[in-house]
Amino acid sequence: MSHATDRATAADLARVQRSALRGGLWVGLASAAIVTTVTATIVTALVSASRPERRGPLGGPREGPGDRILDLDDVLPLVIALGAIGVVILGCIAWYASRRAAQPLADALSVQRAFVADASHELRTPLTTLSSRIQLAEHRLRNGDDVSRVLQDMRHDARVMDAVLTDLLLAAETAGVRTDDVSAEASVAAAFSDAVRTIEPRAAERGIRISAEAAPELRVGADATALTRALIALLDNAVRYSQDGAEVALDARVDGRSVQIRVTDTGPGLRGIDPDRVFERFARSNTAKQGEGFGLGLALVRDVAARFGGSVEVESTSANGTTFRLALPRRRTGESRHVN
């Protein structure tokens, strides 16, 4: 395992141990408090329910303090009730402490499920593109045409898949925290090119044209692979909901210290769901068709944006289309200009 994996494993183990220790302390201290309270209550009840013995030995009168008499018929139900209440309270405390102690395990399972879902979604688009290119290569081979360009595109798809898998595995190793994220830098134009190249075969099948504009010198504070993943997800969503023969626009503009990336489609807009909820995992609008996506792509875009100190939102949506806005920190490695 790598050093990052070792650190992540050690951190997970320490978190579980701390949680177990807190659970043990909770049960121990709560048990001591409950036992003390129940005991004090029982003693107080016994003393209150007792009465002094008034008769001396052999039935004669007795002077001075004497023994106290308890009526078991009055006291025993109270003692049993207090004991039962104590047991119930201890059971509730033990359940709460166990739940707290098991929370890190539940979090780990949640991360594992999210990783499997994210990896499946991230590979789905490049695999679909690769399948389309293979079909195109087979068609050209049957006609005796040149397939060198198709093979180049297939190599590009394979590189995209490899980069996506590497990025996902590194994120899993470090629990989403990367030491090099602070200094990350990527070309917006290059990410646009890679994303469009990946989505274009699917768009071409439906006659959808993708236009992309970004200044060559425009750079953002994000990892190149992560940025490309986010753009692929946004374009995939836009193409899926656009009408056949429509156009999807990809645009980048400088806005102060950030770069605003917008993806605009001509789909039916978001219906039946709050715009903020579309970035939650497995959330889908009423316009989604059966079998079209699983509500993961936009959640991954949100994760990428948050990872690099950016944001993503639905800027506008209507029956004429939807615009998503992805904002990322700007990197000033040269003179930047607005994109028209």
C-alpha positions as CSV (number, residue, x, y, z in Angstrom):
1,M,0.0,0.0,0.0
2,S,1.1,3.6,-0.5
3,H,1.9,6.0,2.3
4,A,-1.4,7.8,1.6
5,T,-3.3,4.5,2.0
6,D,-1.4,3.7,5.2
7,R,-2.3,7.2,6.7
8,A,-5.9,6.8,5.7
9,T,-6.1,3.3,7.2
10,A,-4.5,4.5,10.4
11,A,-6.8,7.5,10.6
12,D,-9.9,5.2,10.1
13,L,-8.6,2.8,12.9
14,A,-8.0,5.7,15.3
15,R,-11.5,7.1,14.6
16,V,-13.1,3.7,15.3
17,Q,-11.1,3.3,18.5
18,R,-12.0,6.7,19.7
19,S,-15.6,6.1,19.0
20,A,-15.5,2.7,20.8
21,L,-13.8,4.4,23.8
22,R,-16.5,7.1,23.9
23,G,-19.2,4.5,23.8
24,G,-17.6,2.6,26.7
25,L,-17.3,5.7,28.8
26,W,-20.9,6.7,28.0
27,V,-22.2,3.3,29.2
28,G,-19.9,3.2,32.2
29,L,-20.7,6.7,33.5
30,A,-24.3,6.4,32.7
31,S,-24.6,3.0,34.4
32,A,-22.9,4.4,37.5
33,A,-25.2,7.4,37.5
34,I,-28.4,5.3,37.0
35,V,-27.4,2.8,39.7
36,T,-26.6,5.6,42.2
37,T,-29.8,7.3,41.5
38,V,-32.0,4.2,41.7
39,T,-30.2,3.1,44.9
40,A,-30.7,6.5,46.5
41,T,-34.3,6.6,45.4
42,I,-35.0,3.2,46.8
43,V,-33.3,4.0,50.1
44,T,-35.3,7.2,50.4
45,A,-38.5,5.4,49.6
46,L,-37.8,2.7,52.1
47,V,-37.1,5.3,54.9
48,S,-40.2,7.3,54.0
49,A,-42.5,4.2,53.9
50,S,-41.2,2.8,57.2
51,R,-42.7,3.5,60.6
52,P,-41.1,3.3,64.1
53,E,-41.9,0.3,66.3
54,R,-43.9,1.5,69.3
55,R,-44.0,-1.6,71.5
56,G,-41.2,-2.9,73.6
57,P,-40.2,-6.5,74.3
58,L,-43.0,-8.8,75.4
59,G,-45.6,-6.4,74.1
60,G,-44.8,-3.7,76.7
61,P,-44.3,0.0,75.9
62,R,-40.9,0.9,74.6
63,E,-39.1,4.2,75.3
64,G,-36.5,5.9,73.1
65,P,-35.6,5.2,69.5
66,G,-36.5,1.8,68.3
67,D,-36.5,-0.3,65.1
68,R,-38.5,0.7,62.1
69,I,-41.1,-1.5,60.4
70,L,-41.7,-1.8,56.6
71,D,-44.8,-3.0,55.0
72,L,-43.6,-5.1,52.0
73,D,-46.9,-4.9,50.3
74,D,-46.5,-1.2,50.0
75,V,-42.7,-1.0,49.3
76,L,-42.1,-4.0,47.0
77,P,-44.0,-2.7,43.9
78,L,-42.1,0.6,44.2
79,V,-38.7,-1.2,44.3
80,I,-39.7,-3.4,41.3
81,A,-40.9,-0.4,39.3
82,L,-37.7,1.6,40.0
83,G,-35.5,-1.4,39.0
84,A,-37.5,-1.8,35.8
85,I,-37.1,1.9,35.0
86,G,-33.4,1.7,35.6
87,V,-33.1,-1.3,33.3
88,V,-35.0,0.5,30.5
89,I,-32.9,3.6,30.9
90,L,-29.6,1.6,30.8
91,G,-30.9,-0.2,27.7
92,C,-31.6,3.1,25.9
93,I,-28.2,4.5,26.9
94,A,-26.4,1.3,25.7
95,W,-28.3,1.5,22.4
96,Y,-27.3,5.1,21.9
97,A,-23.7,4.4,22.8
98,S,-23.5,1.4,20.5
99,R,-25.0,3.5,17.7
100,R,-22.4,6.2,18.2
101,A,-19.6,3.6,18.3
102,A,-20.8,2.0,15.0
103,Q,-21.1,5.4,13.2
104,P,-17.6,5.3,11.7
105,L,-18.4,1.8,10.3
106,A,-21.6,3.1,8.7
107,D,-19.6,6.1,7.3
108,A,-17.1,3.7,5.8
109,L,-19.8,1.6,4.2
110,S,-21.4,4.8,2.8
111,V,-18.0,5.9,1.3
112,Q,-17.6,2.4,-0.2
113,R,-21.0,2.5,-1.8
114,A,-20.4,6.0,-3.1
115,F,-17.1,5.0,-4.6
116,V,-18.6,2.0,-6.4
117,A,-21.5,4.2,-7.7
118,D,-19.2,7.0,-8.8
119,A,-16.7,4.6,-10.5
120,S,-19.5,2.9,-12.4
121,H,-21.0,6.2,-13.5
122,E,-17.6,7.8,-14.5
123,L,-16.7,4.8,-16.6
124,R,-20.1,4.5,-18.2
125,T,-19.7,7.6,-20.5
126,P,-16.2,6.8,-21.9
127,L,-17.2,3.1,-22.3
128,T,-20.2,4.2,-24.4
129,T,-18.0,6.5,-26.4
130,L,-15.4,3.7,-26.9
131,S,-18.2,1.3,-28.1
132,S,-19.4,3.9,-30.6
133,R,-15.9,4.3,-32.0
134,I,-15.4,0.6,-32.3
135,Q,-18.6,0.3,-34.3
136,L,-17.3,3.2,-36.5
137,A,-14.0,1.5,-37.0
138,E,-15.7,-1.8,-38.0
139,H,-17.9,0.1,-40.5
140,R,-14.9,1.8,-42.0
141,L,-12.9,-1.5,-42.2
142,R,-15.8,-3.2,-44.0
143,N,-15.7,-0.3,-46.6
144,G,-12.0,-0.4,-46.8
145,D,-11.6,3.2,-45.4
146,D,-8.8,4.5,-43.2
147,V,-9.3,3.9,-39.5
148,S,-6.2,5.6,-38.1
149,R,-8.1,8.6,-36.8
150,V,-10.7,6.4,-35.1
151,L,-7.8,4.4,-33.5
152,Q,-6.3,7.7,-32.2
153,D,-9.7,8.6,-30.7
154,M,-9.9,5.2,-29.1
155,R,-6.5,5.6,-27.5
156,H,-7.7,9.0,-26.2
157,D,-10.8,7.3,-24.7
158,A,-8.6,4.7,-23.0
159,R,-6.4,7.5,-21.5
160,V,-9.5,9.2,-20.2
161,M,-10.7,6.0,-18.5
162,D,-7.3,5.4,-17.0
163,A,-7.1,9.0,-15.7
164,V,-10.6,8.8,-14.2
165,L,-9.8,5.5,-12.5
166,T,-6.5,6.8,-11.1
167,D,-8.2,10.0,-9.8
168,L,-11.0,8.0,-8.1
169,L,-8.6,5.5,-6.5
170,L,-6.5,8.4,-5.2
171,A,-9.6,10.1,-3.8
172,A,-10.6,6.8,-2.1
173,E,-7.1,6.3,-0.6
174,T,-7.0,9.8,0.9
175,A,-10.7,10.0,1.8
176,G,-11.2,12.8,-0.7
177,V,-8.4,15.0,0.8
178,R,-5.4,15.5,-1.5
179,T,-2.3,17.5,-0.4
180,D,-1.7,18.7,-4.0
181,D,-5.2,20.1,-4.4
182,V,-4.2,23.5,-3.1
183,S,-1.6,24.0,-5.9
184,A,-3.6,22.2,-8.6
185,E,-3.8,24.0,-11.9
186,A,-5.5,23.1,-15.2
187,S,-6.1,24.6,-18.6
188,V,-9.8,25.3,-19.2
189,A,-9.4,25.0,-23.0
190,A,-7.7,21.7,-22.8
191,A,-10.4,20.3,-20.4
192,F,-13.0,21.6,-22.8
193,S,-11.3,19.8,-25.7
194,D,-11.1,16.5,-23.8
195,A,-14.6,16.6,-22.5
196,V,-16.1,17.5,-25.9
197,R,-14.1,14.8,-27.6
198,T,-15.5,12.2,-25.2
199,I,-19.1,13.3,-25.5
200,E,-19.1,14.2,-29.2
201,P,-19.8,10.6,-30.6
202,R,-23.0,10.3,-28.5
203,A,-24.1,13.8,-29.5
204,A,-23.4,13.1,-33.2
205,E,-25.7,10.1,-33.1
206,R,-28.6,12.5,-32.4
207,G,-27.4,15.3,-34.6
208,I,-26.5,17.5,-31.5
209,R,-23.8,20.0,-32.0
210,I,-21.5,21.0,-29.1
211,S,-19.9,24.5,-29.2
212,A,-17.1,25.3,-26.8
213,E,-15.2,28.5,-26.3
214,A,-12.4,29.2,-23.8
215,A,-9.4,31.5,-24.0
216,P,-6.2,29.4,-24.5
217,E,-4.5,31.1,-21.5
218,L,-7.5,30.6,-19.1
219,R,-6.5,28.4,-16.2
220,V,-8.3,27.4,-13.0
221,G,-7.2,26.0,-9.6
222,A,-8.3,22.4,-10.2
223,D,-6.9,19.1,-11.2
224,A,-7.1,18.6,-14.9
225,T,-8.6,15.1,-14.7
226,A,-11.2,16.2,-12.1
227,L,-12.1,19.2,-14.2
228,T,-12.5,17.1,-17.3
229,R,-14.7,14.6,-15.3
230,A,-16.9,17.5,-14.2
231,L,-17.3,18.8,-17.7
232,I,-18.0,15.4,-19.1
233,A,-20.8,15.0,-16.5
234,L,-22.3,18.4,-17.3
235,L,-22.1,17.8,-21.1
236,D,-23.5,14.3,-20.8
237,N,-26.5,15.7,-18.8
238,A,-27.0,18.4,-21.4
239,V,-26.8,16.1,-24.4
240,R,-29.2,13.6,-22.7
241,Y,-32.0,16.1,-22.2
242,S,-31.5,18.2,-25.4
243,Q,-33.7,17.7,-28.5
244,D,-32.3,15.9,-31.5
245,G,-30.5,18.3,-33.8
246,A,-30.1,20.9,-31.0
247,E,-27.0,22.7,-29.8
248,V,-25.2,22.5,-26.5
249,A,-23.1,25.5,-25.5
250,L,-20.0,25.3,-23.3
251,D,-18.6,28.7,-22.3
252,A,-16.0,30.1,-19.9
253,R,-15.7,33.7,-18.6
254,V,-13.5,35.4,-16.1
255,D,-15.4,36.9,-13.1
256,G,-13.0,38.5,-10.7
257,R,-11.0,35.8,-9.0
258,S,-13.1,33.0,-10.4
259,V,-13.8,31.4,-13.7
260,Q,-17.4,30.9,-14.6
261,I,-18.1,27.8,-16.8
262,R,-21.6,27.5,-18.2
263,V,-23.2,24.6,-19.9
264,T,-26.5,25.4,-21.7
265,D,-28.9,22.9,-23.2
266,T,-32.2,23.2,-25.0
267,G,-34.0,20.5,-23.0
268,P,-37.4,20.7,-21.2
269,G,-35.9,22.2,-18.0
270,L,-36.0,20.8,-14.5
271,R,-39.5,19.8,-13.4
272,G,-40.7,18.1,-10.2
273,I,-37.5,18.7,-8.2
274,D,-35.9,21.7,-6.5
275,P,-32.8,22.9,-8.5
276,D,-30.6,22.6,-5.4
277,R,-31.5,18.9,-5.0
278,V,-30.3,17.9,-8.5
279,F,-26.8,17.8,-7.1
280,E,-27.7,15.1,-4.5
281,R,-26.9,11.5,-5.3
282,F,-29.7,9.5,-7.0
283,A,-31.9,12.6,-7.3
284,R,-33.7,12.9,-10.7
285,S,-36.2,15.3,-12.2
286,N,-39.5,14.3,-13.7
287,T,-38.1,14.8,-17.1
288,A,-35.7,11.9,-16.7
289,K,-36.6,8.9,-18.7
290,Q,-36.4,5.3,-17.4
291,G,-32.9,4.0,-17.8
292,E,-31.4,7.4,-18.6
293,G,-28.8,8.0,-15.9
294,F,-28.9,7.3,-12.2
295,G,-28.7,10.8,-10.7
296,L,-24.9,10.6,-10.0
297,G,-23.3,12.9,-12.6
298,L,-24.3,16.2,-11.1
299,A,-23.4,15.0,-7.6
300,L,-19.9,14.3,-8.9
301,V,-19.7,17.8,-10.3
302,R,-20.7,19.2,-6.9
303,D,-17.9,17.1,-5.2
304,V,-15.3,18.3,-7.7
305,A,-16.4,21.9,-7.2
306,A,-16.3,21.6,-3.4
307,R,-12.9,19.8,-3.5
308,F,-11.2,22.8,-5.2
309,G,-13.1,25.6,-3.4
310,G,-15.6,26.3,-6.1
311,S,-19.4,25.9,-6.5
312,V,-22.0,24.6,-9.0
313,E,-25.6,25.7,-9.4
314,V,-28.5,25.8,-11.7
315,E,-28.3,29.3,-13.0
316,S,-31.5,29.2,-15.0
317,T,-34.1,26.6,-16.1
318,S,-37.2,26.8,-18.2
319,A,-39.1,24.9,-20.9
320,N,-36.5,26.3,-23.3
321,G,-33.5,24.8,-21.6
322,T,-31.2,24.8,-18.6
323,T,-27.9,26.5,-17.8
324,F,-25.5,25.0,-15.2
325,R,-22.8,27.3,-13.8
326,L,-19.6,25.9,-12.5
327,A,-17.3,28.4,-10.7
328,L,-13.7,27.6,-9.9
329,P,-10.8,29.7,-8.6
330,R,-8.8,31.4,-11.3
331,R,-5.1,30.9,-11.7
332,R,-3.1,33.9,-13.0
333,T,-0.3,32.3,-14.9
334,G,-0.7,34.8,-17.8
335,E,-2.9,37.6,-19.0
336,S,-6.5,36.4,-19.1
337,R,-9.3,37.8,-21.2
338,H,-13.0,37.4,-21.4
339,V,-14.5,34.7,-23.7
340,N,-17.0,36.0,-26.2
